[in-house]
Amino acid sequence: MLSGCLGTKHLKGDEKMLFRQRIQAPKGINTDELNDLYVQRANRRFLGLTIYHLVLLYYWGEKNYTKEKFIEKKEASDKKFNEKIAATTSKKKIDNLNFRKLKKSDKFTNYIENGNLRMQWGEPISIYDSANVKLTTDRFGQYLFSKGYFRNKVDSRVKITGKFATITYSVKPGAVHRIDTILYQINDTAVAHIVFDNIPKSLLKARDPLDQNILTQERERIDLLLKDNGYFDFSRQYIDFDLDTSMLSSPLIVRIKDPAKRGYHKKFTIDDITFTTDAGSPLAGEERQKTRFHDIQYQYYRDSYNLRVLSQRVFLKKGDLYSRSNTFNTQRQLGNVEAFKFVNINYDTSNGKFVANIFTSPLDQYEWSNEAGVTVTQGFPGPFYNLTFRKRNLFRGMELLDLSGRFGFEGVAPVSSEDDIYKSTTAGLNATITFPQFIWFLKESRRYKIAKFNPKTKFTASYSYTDRPEYRRTNASVFMTYTWSNQRKQQYFFTPVSLSIIKSDLDPTFEEELQRQDSLGNYSLVNSFNPSFVNSMIFGSTWNFGNYGNKEKTSSYLRAQIESGGTIWNFISPSFITKRGLQYFKYVRLNLDYRRIEVIDKITTLAFRIDGGVAYSYAKERSLPYEKFFFAGGSNSIRAWRPRRLGQGSFKPQTSEAVGKDPIKNGYFDYSYEQPSEILLEASLEFRRKIFGFVEGAIFVDAGNVWTFRPRKNIVNGVDVPNGNSQFKFNQFYNEIAVGTGFGLRFDFSFLILRFDIGMKMYDPAREKGERFVLRDARFWNPYASKNENGYTNYKEPVIYNVGIGYPF
């Protein structure tokens, strides 16, 4: 069994297993980059232990693998499909059969070339090979040379212990070659003028080490610079770097050569622009119409688009110098309107002219889509069905009309209980019209200038219905939102109009319980279920650095949002709202959410998140709409607490059954009620590592809490009995940070990621000092609190099982 766990039983003869590889290098050498250059890698181990789970998985699969068997299956499958194809004359059926045949054939080919699934998810044993050691040292030497260490030396030392081999690479980089000065040799004075004007942006600096990556990036920078200044046929091959590598410091010469035939670099000016709006859609016997608008020659079979709106997305102008950036921006912004299958731009240099040709092909005008699946928000997964209809080019200005309907179920924890999981039924209708411009009083020239920011205006009307055992809730809303972006990293949105009418039909028992909670100081719940009119203005922005969520390089994400609710009631009377039995709100809400994913290696990432928010009501009732409160706990929050149950501060949770009794003495901590709050602060750290195939493991730590502005009362028999603190206090909040930890699995099915986490409380601020570290009390056999013979929950802390779709952040 031990040899199986170690993988050594798969060795033959004198073979040794590659156990570990180490790099000894002085400070300043990036060993992470060197690690990526190993020719051979040691097998991955389970949680760092000497258990080679992937080796076990590979050879388990190999026992039941016969290559010839899959070859026979592939041949039989191909024969079967060929017979079906030969027996039909329908082109549609033939295309379908060919597609299925190819898909099936690819599946068997994969098994033939790479083994069965267990073999593909696993790893064959890594056998020590001295030839691979030599190749690795050569790679290390080449890497150091590219960083300016021309006199480097890399040695290797192999230690054999039993059947294991440990390799240590000793890196001696030597002195680094530095750039003494930077000189330029450019014969073309026009090119030289542009390059010299942009020297402050150069990546090359005197006294810096000579790095080949920096030289490559500088070559690309100069190439793009010149192509943005009219040099259409310029190539990076014209750029050379010369230096003397025999010295530790020498001048670097940047040389830009002239073309051999012409003898100089030519600038290209756009003579004309043609835009074909329906390329690839010829109509027999018809010729395209031609119309000139805004110095653009449009060609089309059908006059389908408002040329004024379409021209706003073209950043090429007749008489301007060629610019690759403007070309790419035009292509990207025409693609952003979601009206075309493709957008191609090329330049014609024949006949002594320089003509920009834009070709687009329209998407289908009507589109239906059906979606069925599983969703989860703050409870347990449930099925849903979504039907969507899209109409493109609604008013001939590339507008989009989206109509959708949704129906689904989900398992949720009750608002006022912890013992059960209820079915929540949700349904909704949504209608949105999206305009590819700002609907605002703007001059035509201004519209052309801001078009590069992908401006859009959305008008939305929606109706949602929620049915739970405690209540039925409807929400009718209308929104108007402006969105725009700055390059690809920053996106902004502004919602000047957001109106909602919310009504709730409460179960009598639940309504009575809300009144009881109000007497206990949990006043927010009662006001949140009153018939309400909510109006607000919202401004938000997101910054996406490095394409957040990718697994190849480190990325980050920041989202900021500020909302002002009921601002209009500061200037006019809300009497016409209150006369209709609706409650109104006046509040300010701010939320910041920062996330980052550090890529450690190809299978390991470290992710963390900081989320915070403040919501302050300045209306007479000092209440917020229920949807605007902050909550903590749940599968995307502090996972050791059930959804929305953590907090507030160190206030001790209790139910009506505990009134008049000592919850601490009896250990009554069941977190029965949601805790709507006005201040949120939470952070999470998660270590993720691929285990095998599509299965990924995670270990996490979550910390945070929610607080109120006003101290919460605990009324018992008409007397306010001290029961902890719910109010945010600068000299106390850090002692009220709840901490949870846990582990989980993620199943990456490519079309969705199914997540399963187990959360355990570490530090519970609601308990008395000295009793707040509760990790030792965790129990796995029952995820819910149970009651003892006295009616109080047992002192042991249940672990919390969370199921989610996608990563938590």
Secondary structure as the mmCIF struct_conf table of DSSP 4:
data_model
#
loop_
_struct_conf.conf_type_id
_struct_conf.id
_struct_conf.beg_label_comp_id
_struct_conf.beg_label_asym_id
_struct_conf.beg_label_seq_id
_struct_conf.end_label_comp_id
_struct_conf.end_label_asym_id
_struct_conf.end_label_seq_id
HELX_RH_AL_P HELX_RH_AL_P1 LEU A 2 LEU A 6
TURN_TY1_P TURN_TY1_P1 GLY A 7 GLY A 7
HELX_RH_3T_P HELX_RH_3T_P1 THR A 8 HIS A 10
TURN_TY1_P TURN_TY1_P2 GLY A 13 ASP A 14
STRN STRN1 MET A 17 GLN A 24
TURN_TY1_P TURN_TY1_P3 LYS A 27 GLY A 28
BEND BEND1 ILE A 29 ILE A 29
HELX_RH_AL_P HELX_RH_AL_P2 THR A 31 ASN A 35
TURN_TY1_P TURN_TY1_P4 ASP A 36 LEU A 37
BEND BEND2 VAL A 39 GLN A 40
HELX_LH_PP_P HELX_LH_PP_P1 ALA A 42 ARG A 44
HELX_RH_3T_P HELX_RH_3T_P2 PHE A 46 GLY A 48
BEND BEND3 LEU A 49 THR A 50
HELX_RH_AL_P HELX_RH_AL_P3 HIS A 53 LYS A 63
TURN_TY1_P TURN_TY1_P5 ASN A 64 ASN A 64
HELX_RH_AL_P HELX_RH_AL_P4 LYS A 67 ALA A 86
TURN_TY1_P TURN_TY1_P6 ALA A 87 ALA A 87
HELX_RH_AL_P HELX_RH_AL_P5 LYS A 91 ASN A 114
BEND BEND4 ASN A 116 ASN A 116
HELX_RH_AL_P HELX_RH_AL_P6 LEU A 117 TRP A 121
BEND BEND5 GLY A 122 GLY A 122
STRN STRN2 ILE A 127 ILE A 127
HELX_RH_AL_P HELX_RH_AL_P7 SER A 130 SER A 146
TURN_TY1_P TURN_TY1_P7 LYS A 147 GLY A 148
TURN_TY1_P TURN_TY1_P8 PHE A 150 ARG A 151
STRN STRN3 LYS A 153 THR A 161
TURN_TY1_P TURN_TY1_P9 GLY A 162 LYS A 163
STRN STRN4 PHE A 164 LYS A 172
BEND BEND6 ALA A 175 ALA A 175
HELX_LH_PP_P HELX_LH_PP_P2 VAL A 176 HIS A 177
STRN STRN5 ARG A 178 ILE A 186
HELX_RH_AL_P HELX_RH_AL_P8 THR A 189 ASP A 197
TURN_TY1_P TURN_TY1_P10 ASN A 198 ASN A 198
HELX_RH_3T_P HELX_RH_3T_P3 ILE A 199 LYS A 201
BEND BEND7 LEU A 203 LEU A 203
TURN_TY1_P TURN_TY1_P11 ALA A 206 ARG A 207
BEND BEND8 ASP A 208 ASP A 208
STRN STRN6 PRO A 209 PRO A 209
HELX_RH_AL_P HELX_RH_AL_P9 GLN A 212 LYS A 227
TURN_TY1_P TURN_TY1_P12 ASP A 228 GLY A 230
TURN_TY1_P TURN_TY1_P13 PHE A 232 ASP A 233
HELX_RH_3T_P HELX_RH_3T_P4 ARG A 236 TYR A 238
STRN STRN7 ILE A 239 ASP A 242
TURN_TY1_P TURN_TY1_P14 THR A 245 SER A 246
BEND BEND9 MET A 247 LEU A 248
STRN STRN8 SER A 249 ILE A 256
HELX_LH_PP_P HELX_LH_PP_P3 LYS A 257 PRO A 259
TURN_TY1_P TURN_TY1_P15 ALA A 260 ARG A 262
BEND BEND10 GLY A 263 TYR A 264
HELX_LH_PP_P HELX_LH_PP_P4 HIS A 265 LYS A 267
STRN STRN9 THR A 269 THR A 269
STRN STRN10 ASP A 272 THR A 276
TURN_TY1_P TURN_TY1_P16 THR A 277 GLY A 280
TURN_TY1_P TURN_TY1_P17 ALA A 284 GLY A 285
STRN STRN11 GLN A 289 PHE A 293
TURN_TY1_P TURN_TY1_P18 HIS A 294 ASP A 295
STRN STRN12 ILE A 296 TYR A 300
BEND BEND11 TYR A 301 ARG A 302
BEND BEND12 TYR A 305 TYR A 305
HELX_RH_AL_P HELX_RH_AL_P10 LEU A 307 SER A 311
TURN_TY1_P TURN_TY1_P19 GLN A 312 ARG A 313
TURN_TY1_P TURN_TY1_P20 LYS A 318 GLY A 319
BEND BEND13 ASP A 320 ASP A 320
STRN STRN13 LEU A 321 LEU A 321
HELX_LH_PP_P HELX_LH_PP_P5 TYR A 322 TYR A 322
HELX_RH_AL_P HELX_RH_AL_P11 ARG A 324 ASN A 336
TURN_TY1_P TURN_TY1_P21 VAL A 337 GLU A 338
STRN STRN14 PHE A 340 ASP A 348
HELX_RH_3T_P HELX_RH_3T_P5 SER A 350 GLY A 352
STRN STRN15 VAL A 355 PRO A 362
HELX_LH_PP_P HELX_LH_PP_P6 LEU A 363 ASP A 364
BEND BEND14 GLN A 365 GLN A 365
STRN STRN16 TYR A 366 THR A 375
BEND BEND15 THR A 377 GLY A 379
STRN STRN17 PHE A 380 PHE A 380
STRN STRN18 GLY A 382 ARG A 392
BEND BEND16 ASN A 393 ASN A 393
TURN_TY1_P TURN_TY1_P22 LEU A 394 PHE A 395
BEND BEND17 ARG A 396 MET A 398
STRN STRN19 LEU A 400 VAL A 412
TURN_TY1_P TURN_TY1_P23 VAL A 415 SER A 416
BEND BEND18 GLU A 418 ASP A 419
STRN STRN20 TYR A 422 PHE A 435
BEND BEND19 PRO A 436 GLN A 437
BEND BEND20 TRP A 440 TRP A 440
HELX_RH_AL_P HELX_RH_AL_P12 GLU A 444 ILE A 450
HELX_RH_3T_P HELX_RH_3T_P6 ALA A 451 PHE A 453
STRN STRN21 LYS A 456 ASP A 467
BEND BEND21 PRO A 469 GLU A 470
STRN STRN22 TYR A 471 ASN A 486
TURN_TY1_P TURN_TY1_P24 GLN A 487 LYS A 489
STRN STRN23 GLN A 490 LEU A 506
HELX_RH_AL_P HELX_RH_AL_P13 PRO A 508 SER A 519
TURN_TY1_P TURN_TY1_P25 LEU A 520 GLY A 521
HELX_RH_AL_P HELX_RH_AL_P14 TYR A 523 SER A 528
TURN_TY1_P TURN_TY1_P26 PHE A 529 PHE A 529
BEND BEND22 ASN A 530 ASN A 530
STRN STRN24 SER A 532 PHE A 545
BEND BEND23 GLY A 546 GLY A 546
TURN_TY1_P TURN_TY1_P27 TYR A 548 GLY A 549
BEND BEND24 LYS A 551 LYS A 553
STRN STRN25 SER A 555 GLY A 565
BEND BEND25 GLY A 566 GLY A 566
HELX_RH_3T_P HELX_RH_3T_P7 THR A 567 ASN A 570
TURN_TY1_P TURN_TY1_P28 PHE A 571 PHE A 571
BEND BEND26 ILE A 572 ILE A 572
HELX_RH_AL_P HELX_RH_AL_P15 SER A 575 THR A 578
TURN_TY1_P TURN_TY1_P29 LYS A 579 GLY A 581
STRN STRN26 GLN A 583 TYR A 584
STRN STRN27 TYR A 587 ASP A 601
TURN_TY1_P TURN_TY1_P30 LYS A 602 ILE A 603
STRN STRN28 THR A 604 SER A 617
BEND BEND27 ALA A 619 ALA A 619
TURN_TY1_P TURN_TY1_P31 LYS A 620 GLU A 621
HELX_RH_3T_P HELX_RH_3T_P8 TYR A 626 LYS A 628
BEND BEND28 PHE A 629 PHE A 629
STRN STRN29 PHE A 630 PHE A 630
BEND BEND29 GLY A 634 GLY A 634
TURN_TY1_P TURN_TY1_P32 SER A 635 ASN A 636
BEND BEND30 SER A 637 SER A 637
TURN_TY1_P TURN_TY1_P33 ARG A 639 ALA A 640
BEND BEND31 TRP A 641 TRP A 641
TURN_TY1_P TURN_TY1_P34 PRO A 643 ARG A 644
BEND BEND32 GLN A 648 GLN A 648
TURN_TY1_P TURN_TY1_P35 GLY A 649 SER A 650
HELX_LH_PP_P HELX_LH_PP_P7 PHE A 651 PRO A 653
HELX_RH_3T_P HELX_RH_3T_P9 SER A 656 ALA A 658
TURN_TY1_P TURN_TY1_P36 VAL A 659 GLY A 660
BEND BEND33 LYS A 661 LYS A 661
TURN_TY1_P TURN_TY1_P37 PRO A 663 GLY A 667
BEND BEND34 TYR A 673 TYR A 673
STRN STRN30 SER A 677 SER A 677
BEND BEND35 GLU A 678 GLU A 678
STRN STRN31 ILE A 679 PHE A 692
TURN_TY1_P TURN_TY1_P38 GLY A 693 PHE A 694
STRN STRN32 VAL A 695 TRP A 707
STRN STRN33 THR A 708 THR A 708
BEND BEND36 PHE A 709 ARG A 710
HELX_LH_PP_P HELX_LH_PP_P8 PRO A 711 LYS A 713
STRN STRN34 ILE A 715 VAL A 716
TURN_TY1_P TURN_TY1_P39 ASN A 717 GLY A 718
STRN STRN35 VAL A 719 ASP A 720
STRN STRN36 GLN A 727 GLN A 727
TURN_TY1_P TURN_TY1_P40 PHE A 730 GLN A 732
HELX_RH_3T_P HELX_RH_3T_P10 PHE A 733 GLU A 736
STRN STRN37 ALA A 738 ASP A 748
BEND BEND37 SER A 750 PHE A 751
STRN STRN38 ILE A 753 TYR A 763
TURN_TY1_P TURN_TY1_P41 PRO A 765 ALA A 766
BEND BEND38 ARG A 767 ARG A 767
HELX_LH_PP_P HELX_LH_PP_P9 GLU A 768 GLU A 768
TURN_TY1_P TURN_TY1_P42 LYS A 769 GLY A 770
BEND BEND39 GLU A 771 GLU A 771
STRN STRN39 PHE A 773 PHE A 773
HELX_RH_3T_P HELX_RH_3T_P11 LEU A 775 ASP A 777
STRN STRN40 ALA A 778 ARG A 779
BEND BEND40 PHE A 780 TRP A 781
BEND BEND41 PRO A 783 TYR A 784
STRN STRN41 LYS A 787 LYS A 787
TURN_TY1_P TURN_TY1_P43 GLU A 789 ASN A 790
BEND BEND42 GLY A 791 TYR A 792
STRN STRN42 THR A 793 THR A 793
BEND BEND43 TYR A 795 LYS A 796
STRN STRN43 GLU A 797 PRO A 798
HELX_LH_PP_P HELX_LH_PP_P10 VAL A 799 VAL A 799
STRN STRN44 ILE A 800 ILE A 805
BEND BEND44 GLY A 806 GLY A 806
#
